[in-house]
Amino acid sequence: MALMIAPSAAAERIKVAHNRLLPPFAEVKDGKTVGLVVDIFRAAAERAGYEVEFFPVPLEQMEESLKDGRAIATMPTAITPERLQTMDFTKTLLMTGGAIYVRASEAAPADLRSLAGKVVVTPRTGPLAALIRKNAPEIKLEVTEDYESSLDRLVKGTADAAALNVQAGAMIANKLYPGKVTVAKTMFLELPFAAAVTKGQNADFVAKLNAGLSAIRADGTFDRINKSWVGQ
């Protein structure tokens, strides 16, 4: 049976900071906060009895917005050992990470090592290039400007594979090259996104949001949100 949490008649209004430019997870379009993780957080918060006011900040100001009281929480915030020293986290909002994409006529590789000697492209921004250089130096890694140029090289055959964020890669591939790219089913790098609060504070909020997250996973809302974004 799905866990249902009905919001109170007068929902408590909370302010939540988000990374201002992290598509498809969170960004500002036409003056509004939108994104895959935004929709997941909003649905869970509504179940927990909260009305959310989102506001965008640069990545480097996420934790600062907690310290100065502008926000009760930040999201999406990757859970890392360093951040666990100063922040408490909710349950995972969304698991993300890096995955390998190949042409539709080819089988997806089992792991990075199976691409030894192959040309793999990835955008110069983000953590994937450094991780591949460190863990799979036998790969012929070439950095590109963005996701679009990485996929363009893959489809045209000037690269054997593309290393991309699993959700962002699927969205862009489905939009630009439907049916031409094999979407990876597993990730070579896993990174949990959650909401974060200042360590030792707002435990009640964390507990309520966790219950809301359990509710939307149990009744299928989480899956519907995820599919609506990945299918774009």
N, CA, C and O of each residue as an XYZ file, in Angstrom:
928
protein
N       0.843     -1.192      0.000
C       0.000      0.000      0.000
C       0.881      1.246      0.000
O       1.846      1.327      0.760
N       0.552      2.208     -0.847
C       1.347      3.426     -0.939
C       1.200      4.258      0.319
O       0.113      4.363      0.888
N       2.301      4.844      0.745
C       2.294      5.747      1.887
C       1.806      7.098      1.424
O       2.443      7.735      0.584
N       0.692      7.543      1.954
C       0.105      8.810      1.540
C       0.262      9.836      2.652
O      -0.050      9.569      3.813
N       0.741     10.992      2.285
C       0.887     12.081      3.236
C       0.141     13.277      2.666
O       0.572     13.864      1.674
N      -0.942     13.631      3.269
C      -1.746     14.741      2.764
C      -1.217     16.049      3.323
O      -1.027     16.160      4.534
N      -0.972     17.047      2.473
C      -0.523     18.330      2.975
C      -1.597     18.981      3.832
O      -2.793     18.788      3.613
N      -1.151     19.754      4.809
C      -2.101     20.425      5.685
C      -2.855     21.492      4.926
O      -2.451     21.902      3.838
N      -3.964     21.943      5.514
C      -4.794     22.952      4.852
C      -3.993     24.212      4.588
O      -4.150     24.845      3.544
N      -3.125     24.582      5.541
C      -2.269     25.746      5.367
C      -0.826     25.257      5.320
O      -0.181     25.110      6.358
N      -0.325     25.006      4.119
C       1.016     24.456      3.968
C       2.062     25.452      4.453
O       1.924     26.661      4.267
N       3.098     24.928      5.071
C       4.198     25.765      5.551
C       5.065     26.169      4.363
O       5.464     25.321      3.565
N       5.351     27.444      4.247
C       6.146     27.938      3.123
C       7.633     27.878      3.477
O       8.039     28.358      4.536
N       8.429     27.304      2.613
C       9.865     27.203      2.843
C      10.628     27.743      1.630
O      10.131     27.724      0.504
N      11.842     28.223      1.888
C      12.704     28.707      0.816
C      13.825     27.707      0.592
O      14.487     27.270      1.534
N      14.026     27.354     -0.667
C      15.012     26.340     -1.034
C      15.893     26.888     -2.153
O      15.395     27.336     -3.186
N      17.193     26.846     -1.937
C      18.130     27.308     -2.964
C      18.474     26.154     -3.898
O      18.552     24.998     -3.482
N      18.678     26.494     -5.171
C      19.084     25.464     -6.132
C      20.188     25.998     -7.027
O      20.322     27.204     -7.232
N      20.972     25.073     -7.553
C      21.992     25.421     -8.532
C      21.312     26.076     -9.728
O      20.410     25.490    -10.326
N      21.735     27.276    -10.078
C      20.991     28.044    -11.081
C      21.138     27.518    -12.511
O      20.337     27.855    -13.384
N      22.168     26.688    -12.750
C      22.368     26.193    -14.110
C      22.880     24.764    -14.070
O      24.085     24.522    -14.147
N      21.953     23.819    -13.949
C      22.306     22.403    -13.907
C      21.241     21.588    -14.636
O      20.603     20.721    -14.038
N      21.047     21.868    -15.946
C      20.048     21.109    -16.684
C      20.490     19.660    -16.868
O      21.687     19.407    -17.007
N      19.560     18.695    -16.874
C      18.102     18.875    -16.788
C      17.582     18.841    -15.358
O      16.377     18.720    -15.135
N      18.493     18.947    -14.383
C      18.085     18.748    -12.996
C      17.472     19.988    -12.363
O      16.460     19.896    -11.667
N      18.078     21.144    -12.601
C      17.558     22.404    -12.054
C      18.148     23.569    -12.839
O      19.354     23.624    -13.084
N      17.285     24.493    -13.227
C      17.725     25.700    -13.917
C      16.566     26.685    -13.943
O      15.465     26.378    -13.486
N      16.823     27.868    -14.480
C      15.784     28.885    -14.596
C      15.468     29.097    -16.071
O      16.358     29.377    -16.874
N      14.188     28.960    -16.416
C      13.722     29.223    -17.774
C      12.520     30.149    -17.708
O      11.556     29.886    -16.988
N      12.586     31.232    -18.465
C      11.495     32.208    -18.487
C      11.132     32.665    -17.081
O       9.961     32.870    -16.761
N      12.157     32.822    -16.247
C      11.937     33.330    -14.903
C      11.431     32.316    -13.901
O      11.119     32.676    -12.766
N      11.340     31.043    -14.301
C      10.810     30.013    -13.405
C      11.838     28.901    -13.197
O      12.593     28.551    -14.104
N      11.844     28.358    -11.984
C      12.703     27.224    -11.675
C      12.077     25.945    -12.213
O      10.936     25.619    -11.885
N      12.822     25.227    -13.037
C      12.324     23.991    -13.636
C      13.422     22.941    -13.563
O      14.590     23.262    -13.344
N      13.036     21.680    -13.749
C      14.028     20.621    -13.808
C      13.509     19.308    -13.257
O      12.497     19.266    -12.558
N      14.213     18.244    -13.580
C      13.834     16.902    -13.134
C      13.861     16.797    -11.617
O      12.894     16.336    -11.011
N      14.966     17.224    -10.994
C      15.060     17.133     -9.537
C      14.126     18.142     -8.873
O      13.614     17.888     -7.783
N      13.902     19.278     -9.520
C      12.951     20.267     -9.003
C      11.566     19.654     -8.878
O      10.904     19.817     -7.853
N      11.124     18.951     -9.914
C       9.795     18.338     -9.885
C       9.704     17.246     -8.820
O       8.678     17.107     -8.154
N      10.780     16.472     -8.662
C      10.785     15.432     -7.629
C      10.709     16.063     -6.241
O       9.927     15.628     -5.396
N      11.524     17.088     -6.013
C      11.530     17.752     -4.708
C      10.173     18.380     -4.422
O       9.644     18.246     -3.319
N       9.609     19.065     -5.412
C       8.326     19.735     -5.203
C       7.222     18.739     -4.858
O       6.410     18.993     -3.969
N       7.193     17.602     -5.564
C       6.168     16.595     -5.295
C       6.312     16.033     -3.889
O       5.317     15.855     -3.187
N       7.557     15.747     -3.467
C       7.781     15.216     -2.117
C       7.435     16.254     -1.060
O       6.860     15.919     -0.025
N       7.782     17.517     -1.317
C       7.496     18.581     -0.356
C       5.997     18.789     -0.190
O       5.522     19.011      0.924
N       5.251     18.719     -1.280
C       3.800     18.872     -1.192
C       3.194     17.772     -0.328
O       2.291     18.033      0.467
N       3.687     16.534     -0.480
C       3.198     15.440      0.347
C       3.522     15.664      1.821
O       2.786     15.230      2.708
N       4.640     16.351      2.064
C       5.079     16.604      3.441
C       4.433     17.844      4.047
O       4.667     18.162      5.213
N       3.618     18.545      3.256
C       2.917     19.713      3.786
C       3.656     21.022      3.614
O       3.425     21.967      4.368
N       4.552     21.093      2.621
C       5.318     22.316      2.391
C       4.959     22.952      1.051
O       4.694     22.266      0.063
N       4.958     24.268      1.051
C       4.885     25.045     -0.187
C       6.270     25.612     -0.425
O       6.813     26.309      0.432
N       6.848     25.319     -1.584
C       8.254     25.638     -1.815
C       8.414     26.910     -2.634
O       7.759     27.097     -3.660
N       9.296     27.779     -2.160
C       9.748     28.932     -2.930
C      11.200     28.670     -3.321
O      12.094     28.730     -2.477
N      11.432     28.382     -4.595
C      12.787     28.126     -5.072
C      13.469     29.430     -5.455
O      12.824     30.356     -5.948
N      14.777     29.500     -5.227
C      15.530     30.627     -5.771
C      16.916     30.147     -6.186
O      17.538     29.341     -5.494
N      17.394     30.652     -7.329
C      18.651     30.163     -7.889
C      19.864     30.877     -7.301
O      19.821     32.069     -6.999
N      20.942     30.117     -7.149
C      22.217     30.684     -6.723
C      23.331     29.971     -7.493
O      23.136     28.849     -7.959
N      24.495     30.612     -7.632
C      25.639     29.901     -8.214
C      26.041     28.731     -7.335
O      25.761     28.726     -6.136
N      26.690     27.748     -7.921
C      27.076     26.551     -7.185
C      27.862     26.887     -5.929
O      27.653     26.273     -4.883
N      28.770     27.864     -6.023
C      29.623     28.168     -4.883
C      28.877     28.846     -3.741
O      29.425     28.987     -2.648
N      27.628     29.272     -3.975
C      26.841     29.909     -2.920
C      25.788     28.982     -2.309
O      24.997     29.412     -1.469
N      25.775     27.736     -2.719
C      24.755     26.812     -2.213
C      24.842     26.686     -0.694
O      23.855     26.923      0.002
N      25.999     26.321     -0.178
C      26.134     26.149      1.271
C      26.023     27.479      1.993
O      25.499     27.536      3.106
N      26.503     28.540      1.383
C      26.429     29.861      2.003
C      24.988     30.293      2.219
O      24.692     30.985      3.194
N      24.087     29.896      1.327
C      22.679     30.264      1.476
C      22.048     29.613      2.705
O      21.071     30.126      3.250
N      22.607     28.485      3.139
C      22.158     27.859      4.393
C      22.705     28.620      5.591
O      21.995     28.868      6.566
N      23.974     28.984      5.503
C      24.628     29.647      6.626
C      24.029     31.014      6.920
O      23.913     31.409      8.080
N      23.644     31.746      5.859
C      23.126     33.103      6.087
C      21.604     33.138      6.245
O      21.019     34.212      6.386
N      20.965     31.967      6.221
C      19.539     31.899      6.500
C      18.622     32.172      5.339
O      17.406     32.235      5.522
N      19.165     32.336      4.139
C      18.298     32.561      2.986
C      17.474     31.329      2.648
O      16.377     31.446      2.101
N      17.992     30.145      2.968
C      17.321     28.902      2.586
C      17.324     27.928      3.746
O      18.245     27.906      4.561
N      16.266     27.118      3.805
C      16.233     26.021      4.780
C      16.984     24.819      4.232
O      17.476     23.984      4.991
N      17.069     24.735      2.889
C      17.725     23.600      2.257
C      18.264     24.008      0.899
O      17.836     25.009      0.324
N      19.211     23.221      0.387
C      19.704     23.379     -0.977
C      19.472     22.081     -1.729
O      19.447     21.002     -1.137
N      19.304     22.195     -3.041
C      19.151     21.008     -3.879
C      19.296     21.404     -5.344
O      19.037     22.558     -5.685
N      19.705     20.476     -6.230
C      20.227     19.163     -5.882
C      21.673     19.286     -5.423
O      22.475     19.981     -6.046
N      21.995     18.616     -4.343
C      23.333     18.651     -3.770
C      23.885     17.237     -3.738
O      23.281     16.343     -3.146
N      25.016     17.038     -4.365
C      25.625     15.707     -4.389
C      26.168     15.373     -3.003
O      26.802     16.206     -2.355
N      25.914     14.151     -2.561
C      26.408     13.694     -1.267
C      27.865     13.260     -1.423
O      28.168     12.309     -2.143
N      28.755     13.967     -0.742
C      30.177     13.637     -0.784
C      30.704     13.560      0.650
O      30.108     14.142      1.556
N      31.812     12.848      0.866
C      32.386     12.768      2.216
C      32.695     14.144      2.803
O      32.523     14.367      4.002
N      33.150     15.063      1.952
C      33.484     16.398      2.436
C      32.241     17.135      2.913
O      32.270     17.780      3.961
N      31.170     17.049      2.172
C      29.946     17.758      2.546
C      29.275     17.149      3.771
O      28.571     17.847      4.499
N      29.485     15.864      4.005
C      28.900     15.229      5.179
C      29.474     15.787      6.481
O      28.911     15.571      7.554
N      30.575     16.492      6.387
C      31.161     17.106      7.579
C      30.375     18.337      8.025
O      30.381     18.669      9.211
N      29.707     19.014      7.109
C      29.024     20.267      7.433
C      27.534     20.257      7.124
O      26.832     21.210      7.462
N      27.037     19.198      6.488
C      25.642     19.150      6.081
C      24.990     17.829      6.472
O      25.657     16.800      6.571
N      23.679     17.872      6.692
C      22.861     16.671      6.787
C      22.041     16.568      5.511
O      21.644     17.580      4.935
N      21.792     15.337      5.074
C      21.119     15.125      3.804
C      19.811     14.343      3.969
O      19.660     13.522      4.874
N      18.888     14.627      3.074
C      17.671     13.834      2.989
C      17.991     12.527      2.280
O      19.131     12.287      1.883
N      16.983     11.690      2.125
C      17.127     10.530      1.260
C      17.439     11.018     -0.154
O      17.206     12.178     -0.492
N      17.961     10.125     -0.957
C      18.329     10.483     -2.325
C      17.115     10.944     -3.130
O      16.102     10.248     -3.197
N      17.227     12.117     -3.735
C      16.205     12.599     -4.651
C      16.311     11.879     -5.991
O      15.305     11.504     -6.593
N      17.547     11.694     -6.445
C      17.775     11.059     -7.741
C      19.220     10.567     -7.795
O      20.142     11.279     -7.399
N      19.403      9.361     -8.281
C      20.752      8.858     -8.499
C      21.184      9.246     -9.902
O      20.492      8.952    -10.877
N      22.316      9.900    -10.000
C      22.825     10.306    -11.302
C      24.256      9.813    -11.433
O      24.750      9.092    -10.566
N      24.921     10.198    -12.510
C      26.298      9.772    -12.692
C      26.661      9.693    -14.158
O      25.929     10.183    -15.017
N      27.791      9.076    -14.441
C      28.288      8.986    -15.803
C      27.981      7.648    -16.439
O      28.033      6.608    -15.782
N      27.659      7.681    -17.721
C      27.352      6.454    -18.464
C      27.956      6.552    -19.861
O      28.259      7.643    -20.343
N      28.125      5.403    -20.500
C      28.699      5.344    -21.842
C      27.589      5.173    -22.874
O      26.675      4.366    -22.702
N      27.692      5.957    -23.955
C      26.748      5.897    -25.064
C      27.478      5.485    -26.335
O      28.576      5.964    -26.619
N      26.847      4.581    -27.102
C      27.411      4.139    -28.377
C      26.325      4.225    -29.443
O      25.165      4.504    -29.140
N      26.708      3.985    -30.685
C      25.730      3.998    -31.769
C      24.747      2.835    -31.608
O      25.084      1.791    -31.049
N      23.537      3.037    -32.104
C      22.468      2.066    -31.890
C      22.791      0.700    -32.468
O      22.260     -0.307    -32.000
N      23.643      0.647    -33.468
C      23.994     -0.630    -34.091
C      24.998     -1.434    -33.275
O      25.326     -2.567    -33.627
N      25.487     -0.848    -32.183
C      26.522     -1.492    -31.385
C      26.009     -1.792    -29.976
O      25.101     -1.127    -29.477
N      26.597     -2.788    -29.356
C      26.230     -3.139    -27.988
C      26.932     -2.210    -27.009
O      28.091     -1.845    -27.206
N      26.225     -1.832    -25.961
C      26.815     -0.965    -24.949
C      27.951     -1.702    -24.255
O      27.801     -2.880    -23.929
N      29.087     -1.041    -24.020
C      30.216     -1.702    -23.360
C      29.907     -2.031    -21.915
O      29.098     -1.358    -21.277
N      30.544     -3.059    -21.403
C      30.294     -3.483    -20.034
C      30.853     -2.494    -19.022
O      30.269     -2.280    -17.960
N      32.005     -1.885    -19.365
C      32.638     -0.947    -18.448
C      33.647     -0.113    -19.222
O      33.812     -0.283    -20.430
N      34.319      0.789    -18.515
C      35.295      1.652    -19.165
C      36.465      0.864    -19.745
O      36.956      1.196    -20.824
N      36.915     -0.171    -19.047
C      38.088     -0.911    -19.489
C      37.885     -1.590    -20.833
O      38.843     -1.827    -21.568
N      36.629     -1.903    -21.152
C      36.360     -2.556    -22.437
C      36.522     -1.591    -23.605
O      36.445     -1.996    -24.764
N      36.747     -0.309    -23.298
C      36.941      0.699    -24.346
C      38.418      1.043    -24.543
O      38.743      2.054    -25.165
N      39.299      0.218    -24.023
C      40.739      0.452    -24.172
C      41.102      0.598    -25.649
O      40.718     -0.227    -26.478
N      41.844      1.656    -25.964
C      42.262      1.919    -27.332
C      41.225      2.597    -28.195
O      41.505      2.942    -29.343
N      40.014      2.797    -27.655
C      38.929      3.437    -28.394
C      38.914      4.947    -28.142
O      39.402      5.425    -27.118
N      38.347      5.682    -29.091
C      38.179      7.127    -28.932
C      36.872      7.395    -28.193
O      35.795      7.052    -28.681
N      36.969      8.001    -27.031
C      35.805      8.344    -26.223
C      35.769      9.854    -26.052
O      36.768     10.469    -25.677
N      34.608     10.451    -26.332
C      34.457     11.900    -26.199
C      33.594     12.221    -24.981
O      32.699     11.462    -24.611
N      33.885     13.347    -24.382
C      33.096     13.815    -23.240
C      33.252     15.327    -23.137
O      34.307     15.849    -23.496
N      32.236     16.052    -22.659
C      32.357     17.499    -22.500
C      33.478     17.858    -21.530
O      33.735     17.127    -20.574
N      34.140     18.982    -21.777
C      35.267     19.378    -20.943
C      34.843     19.769    -19.522
O      35.642     19.678    -18.590
N      33.581     20.207    -19.352
C      33.090     20.540    -18.024
C      32.577     19.292    -17.324
O      32.224     18.314    -17.983
N      32.533     19.313    -16.001
C      32.040     18.175    -15.249
C      33.168     17.241    -14.827
O      34.325     17.456    -15.186
N      32.825     16.191    -14.056
C      33.849     15.319    -13.449
C      34.299     14.147    -14.300
O      35.239     13.451    -13.917
N      33.659     13.896    -15.454
C      33.893     12.637    -16.160
C      35.261     12.557    -16.827
O      35.890     11.499    -16.815
N      35.730     13.662    -17.409
C      37.024     13.636    -18.099
C      38.143     13.271    -17.137
O      38.968     12.410    -17.440
N      38.176     13.920    -15.981
C      39.236     13.651    -15.004
C      39.149     12.221    -14.488
O      40.174     11.571    -14.283
N      37.936     11.729    -14.278
C      37.774     10.371    -13.769
C      38.269      9.346    -14.780
O      38.922      8.373    -14.406
N      37.964      9.555    -16.051
C      38.395      8.609    -17.086
C      39.911      8.632    -17.221
O      40.541      7.581    -17.343
N      40.501      9.829    -17.199
C      41.968      9.923    -17.299
C      42.643      9.161    -16.155
O      43.682      8.529    -16.344
N      42.042      9.231    -14.980
C      42.641      8.590    -13.809
C      42.427      7.087    -13.796
O      43.354      6.326    -13.516
N      41.200      6.654    -14.099
C      40.843      5.241    -13.933
C      40.957      4.405    -15.201
O      41.021      3.178    -15.131
N      40.983      5.061    -16.357
C      41.083      4.305    -17.612
C      42.001      5.040    -18.585
O      41.551      5.488    -19.639
N      43.291      5.171    -18.241
C      44.221      5.932    -19.083
C      44.453      5.311    -20.455
O      44.970      5.971    -21.357
N      44.074      4.044    -20.614
C      44.259      3.389    -21.907
C      43.227      3.844    -22.943
O      43.361      3.535    -24.127
N      42.203      4.573    -22.507
C      41.203      5.126    -23.427
C      41.772      6.350    -24.139
O      42.488      7.148    -23.535
N      41.455      6.493    -25.411
C      41.849      7.697    -26.158
C      40.782      8.767    -25.923
O      39.850      8.916    -26.713
N      40.934      9.495    -24.840
C      39.931     10.470    -24.436
C      40.107     11.788    -25.186
O      41.218     12.309    -25.290
N      39.004     12.319    -25.704
C      39.010     13.614    -26.365
C      37.857     14.450    -25.805
O      36.710     14.003    -25.799
N      38.159     15.659    -25.336
C      37.116     16.504    -24.753
C      36.469     17.361    -25.838
O      37.103     17.748    -26.819
N      35.186     17.641    -25.625
C      34.403     18.450    -26.560
C      33.824     19.653    -25.826
O      33.972     19.789    -24.611
N      33.172     20.510    -26.575
C      32.591     21.714    -25.982
C      31.347     21.403    -25.170
O      31.110     22.034    -24.140
N      30.537     20.428    -25.620
C      29.252     20.198    -24.960
C      28.699     18.821    -25.333
O      29.333     18.049    -26.053
N      27.504     18.539    -24.823
C      26.851     17.261    -25.100
C      26.531     17.106    -26.582
O      26.717     16.037    -27.163
N      26.046     18.193    -27.183
C      25.638     18.123    -28.581
C      26.799     17.732    -29.489
O      26.645     16.893    -30.376
N      27.961     18.342    -29.265
C      29.105     18.019    -30.117
C      29.630     16.613    -29.833
O      30.132     15.949    -30.741
N      29.524     16.150    -28.587
C      29.926     14.780    -28.272
C      29.059     13.775    -29.028
O      29.573     12.835    -29.634
N      27.743     13.979    -28.989
C      26.830     13.067    -29.676
C      26.975     13.162    -31.186
O      26.834     12.160    -31.887
N      27.254     14.357    -31.691
C      27.448     14.533    -33.125
C      28.630     13.705    -33.612
O      28.549     13.049    -34.650
N      29.717     13.736    -32.870
C      30.891     12.949    -33.242
C      30.597     11.453    -33.150
O      31.062     10.672    -33.981
N      29.833     11.060    -32.146
C      29.494      9.647    -31.999
C      28.678      9.160    -33.190
O      29.005      8.142    -33.801
N      27.621      9.889    -33.515
C      26.730      9.478    -34.604
C      27.456      9.486    -35.949
O      27.205      8.624    -36.791
N      28.356     10.452    -36.157
C      29.088     10.543    -37.417
C      30.226      9.532    -37.511
O      30.797      9.342    -38.585
N      30.561      8.881    -36.395
C      31.574      7.844    -36.422
C      32.988      8.302    -36.176
O      33.921      7.518    -36.354
N      33.186      9.560    -35.768
C      34.536     10.026    -35.455
C      34.903      9.762    -33.992
O      36.001     10.100    -33.550
N      33.992      9.169    -33.262
C      34.257      8.717    -31.899
C      33.582      7.369    -31.726
O      32.528      7.115    -32.310
N      34.186      6.511    -30.926
C      33.621      5.181    -30.685
C      32.556      5.196    -29.603
O      31.656      4.356    -29.606
N      32.647      6.132    -28.686
C      31.694      6.208    -27.575
C      31.707      7.615    -27.010
O      32.634      8.390    -27.247
N      30.653      7.935    -26.250
C      30.570      9.224    -25.562
C      30.284      8.963    -24.095
O      29.407      8.166    -23.761
N      31.016      9.628    -23.224
C      30.788      9.542    -21.785
C      29.991     10.772    -21.356
O      30.475     11.900    -21.449
N      28.754     10.540    -20.881
C      27.840     11.632    -20.579
C      27.085     11.353    -19.291
O      27.006     10.210    -18.842
N      26.533     12.399    -18.703
C      25.628     12.199    -17.585
C      24.467     11.336    -18.052
O      23.966     11.522    -19.161
N      24.032     10.395    -17.221
C      23.067      9.404    -17.671
C      21.720     10.017    -18.032
O      21.128      9.627    -19.038
N      21.211     10.973    -17.235
C      19.915     11.580    -17.555
C      20.031     12.621    -18.672
O      19.236     12.624    -19.612
N      21.029     13.503    -18.557
C      21.187     14.546    -19.573
C      21.511     13.931    -20.929
O      20.995     14.375    -21.955
N      22.356     12.922    -20.934
C      22.701     12.267    -22.191
C      21.497     11.630    -22.857
O      21.322     11.741    -24.070
N      20.663     10.962    -22.066
C      19.476     10.320    -22.629
C      18.522     11.343    -23.220
O      17.980     11.137    -24.306
N      18.313     12.449    -22.505
C      17.394     13.481    -22.996
C      17.858     14.069    -24.311
O      17.076     14.180    -25.255
N      19.130     14.449    -24.383
C      19.651     15.113    -25.580
C      19.729     14.132    -26.750
O      19.437     14.496    -27.889
N      20.123     12.885    -26.468
C      20.182     11.878    -27.533
C      18.794     11.598    -28.102
O      18.633     11.492    -29.317
N      17.802     11.477    -27.239
C      16.433     11.225    -27.708
C      15.900     12.386    -28.536
O      15.123     12.190    -29.470
N      16.322     13.588    -28.188
C      15.837     14.780    -28.898
C      16.534     14.963    -30.246
O      15.880     15.236    -31.253
N      17.863     14.813    -30.266
C      18.634     15.106    -31.477
C      18.797     13.916    -32.399
O      18.808     14.071    -33.620
N      18.926     12.720    -31.822
C      19.217     11.531    -32.632
C      18.343     10.357    -32.217
O      18.861      9.325    -31.790
N      17.042     10.496    -32.335
C      16.156      9.399    -31.904
C      16.440      8.121    -32.684
O      16.479      8.118    -33.915
N      16.635      7.041    -31.942
C      16.866      5.744    -32.560
C      18.275      5.507    -33.051
O      18.569      4.431    -33.572
N      19.169      6.494    -32.900
C      20.523      6.356    -33.433
C      21.581      6.091    -32.369
O      22.729      5.780    -32.687
N      21.190      6.215    -31.115
C      22.157      6.066    -30.024
C      21.656      5.037    -29.029
O      20.484      5.048    -28.651
N      22.551      4.140    -28.601
C      22.224      3.190    -27.551
C      22.416      3.866    -26.205
O      23.527      4.256    -25.846
N      21.326      4.001    -25.466
C      21.378      4.643    -24.163
C      21.882      3.649    -23.135
O      21.329      2.558    -22.998
N      22.915      4.015    -22.421
C      23.516      3.123    -21.436
C      22.524      2.780    -20.328
O      21.729      3.625    -19.915
N      22.573      1.554    -19.855
C      21.678      1.101    -18.793
C      22.337      1.151    -17.419
O      21.655      1.135    -16.394
N      23.656      1.210    -17.404
C      24.367      1.262    -16.134
C      25.315      2.450    -16.129
O      25.645      2.997    -17.181
N      25.750      2.845    -14.940
C      26.640      3.991    -14.781
C      28.015      3.529    -14.320
O      28.128      2.634    -13.483
N      29.064      4.145    -14.871
C      30.408      3.851    -14.390
C      30.782      4.768    -13.225
O      31.782      4.538    -12.545
N      29.988      5.794    -13.002
C      30.147      6.677    -11.852
C      28.761      6.970    -11.306
O      27.895      7.447    -12.039
N      28.541      6.690    -10.026
C      27.256      6.966     -9.396
C      27.391      8.137     -8.433
O      28.343      8.218     -7.658
N      26.416      9.046     -8.498
C      26.453     10.246     -7.681
C      25.047     10.542     -7.175
O      24.185     10.921     -7.968
N      24.789     10.380     -5.880
C      23.443     10.637     -5.362
C      23.172     12.121     -5.170
O      23.969     12.826     -4.551
N      22.053     12.594     -5.697
C      21.575     13.955     -5.473
C      20.553     13.933     -4.339
O      19.661     13.086     -4.326
N      20.678     14.851     -3.395
C      19.736     14.946     -2.287
C      19.505     16.417     -1.969
O      20.068     17.299     -2.619
N      18.676     16.672     -0.968
C      18.545     18.016     -0.412
C      19.412     18.071      0.836
O      19.500     17.095      1.582
N      20.053     19.212      1.063
C      20.976     19.352      2.188
C      20.533     20.478      3.108
O      19.984     21.485      2.660
N      20.779     20.293      4.400
C      20.543     21.325      5.414
C      21.819     21.467      6.232
O      22.698     20.608      6.181
N      21.912     22.560      6.987
C      23.064     22.739      7.861
C      23.117     21.614      8.888
O      22.094     21.253      9.470
N      24.277     21.075      9.108
C      24.428     19.919      9.993
C      23.885     20.228     11.387
O      24.210     21.248     11.995
N      23.048     19.312     11.868
C      22.486     19.458     13.199
C      21.261     20.339     13.278
O      20.742     20.575     14.369
N      20.782     20.835     12.138
C      19.618     21.712     12.130
C      18.525     21.156     11.212
O      18.795     20.390     10.287
N      17.283     21.565     11.497
C      16.129     21.253     10.644
C      15.897     19.745     10.469
O      15.573     19.273      9.379
N      16.070     19.009     11.564
C      15.836     17.563     11.514
C      14.378     17.246     11.204
O      14.097     16.250     10.536
N      13.454     18.065     11.670
C      12.031     17.824     11.410
C      11.731     17.936      9.922
O      10.980     17.131      9.371
N      12.320     18.936      9.274
C      12.142     19.092      7.837
C      12.674     17.866      7.098
O      12.009     17.344      6.204
N      13.867     17.408      7.466
C      14.471     16.250      6.805
C      13.573     15.027      6.938
O      13.360     14.297      5.971
N      13.046     14.808      8.150
C      12.184     13.640      8.377
C      10.907     13.723      7.542
O      10.484     12.731      6.949
N      10.298     14.897      7.496
C       9.060     15.048      6.729
C       9.312     14.890      5.234
O       8.528     14.248      4.535
N      10.395     15.469      4.745
C      10.673     15.344      3.316
C      10.987     13.890      2.963
O      10.586     13.408      1.903
N      11.696     13.198      3.840
C      11.973     11.783      3.594
C      10.683     10.974      3.481
O      10.569     10.086      2.636
N       9.712     11.292      4.341
C       8.424     10.609      4.256
C       7.730     10.940      2.943
O       7.112     10.072      2.327
N       7.830     12.189      2.514
C       7.252     12.584      1.229
C       7.909     11.860      0.074
O       7.228     11.455     -0.868
N       9.229     11.688      0.130
C       9.938     10.958     -0.915
C       9.498      9.499     -0.965
O       9.316      8.932     -2.042
N       9.332      8.901      0.204
C       8.847      7.517      0.248
C       7.463      7.409     -0.378
O       7.154      6.434     -1.062
N       6.632      8.421     -0.137
C       5.272      8.403     -0.667
C       5.247      8.472     -2.185
O       4.508      7.724     -2.825
N       6.046      9.365     -2.770
C       5.987      9.505     -4.228
C       6.660      8.340     -4.943
O       6.343      8.053     -6.097
N       7.580      7.672     -4.269
C       8.158      6.464     -4.863
C       7.153      5.304     -4.802
O       7.064      4.495     -5.726
N       6.408      5.242     -3.705
C       5.468      4.130     -3.515
C       4.280      4.196     -4.462
O       3.795      3.157     -4.911
N       3.805      5.394     -4.775
C       2.584      5.486     -5.587
C       2.847      5.738     -7.068
O       1.910      5.964     -7.833
N       4.127      5.700     -7.482
C       4.451      5.836     -8.900
C       4.710      7.250     -9.370
O       5.079      7.446    -10.528
N       4.531      8.247     -8.510
C       4.760      9.642     -8.923
C       6.201      9.862     -9.334
O       6.465     10.536    -10.330
N       7.140      9.302     -8.580
C       8.566      9.466     -8.905
C       8.863      8.936    -10.302
O       9.521      9.612    -11.093
N       8.386      7.741    -10.611
C       8.648      7.148    -11.923
C       8.025      7.966    -13.040
O       8.625      8.114    -14.105
N       6.831      8.502    -12.813
C       6.178      9.307    -13.844
C       6.951     10.587    -14.107
O       7.086     10.999    -15.260
N       7.458     11.219    -13.067
C       8.252     12.438    -13.248
C       9.527     12.125    -14.017
O       9.873     12.827    -14.967
N      10.217     11.081    -13.610
C      11.470     10.715    -14.256
C      11.270     10.411    -15.741
O      12.040     10.873    -16.583
N      10.244      9.638    -16.053
C       9.988      9.273    -17.455
C       9.582     10.492    -18.282
O       9.925     10.585    -19.461
N       8.856     11.421    -17.672
C       8.424     12.611    -18.413
C       9.608     13.464    -18.830
O       9.558     14.122    -19.869
N      10.672     13.466    -18.039
C      11.859     14.255    -18.381
C      12.792     13.499    -19.317
O      13.269     14.063    -20.301
N      13.052     12.254    -19.028
C      13.968     11.489    -19.854
C      13.417     11.320    -21.267
O      14.179     11.211    -22.227
N      12.086     11.299    -21.390
C      11.467     11.119    -22.696
C      11.406     12.377    -23.541
O      10.973     12.334    -24.693
N      11.847     13.523    -22.966
C      11.756     14.781    -23.725
C      12.793     14.810    -24.834
O      12.872     15.786    -25.579
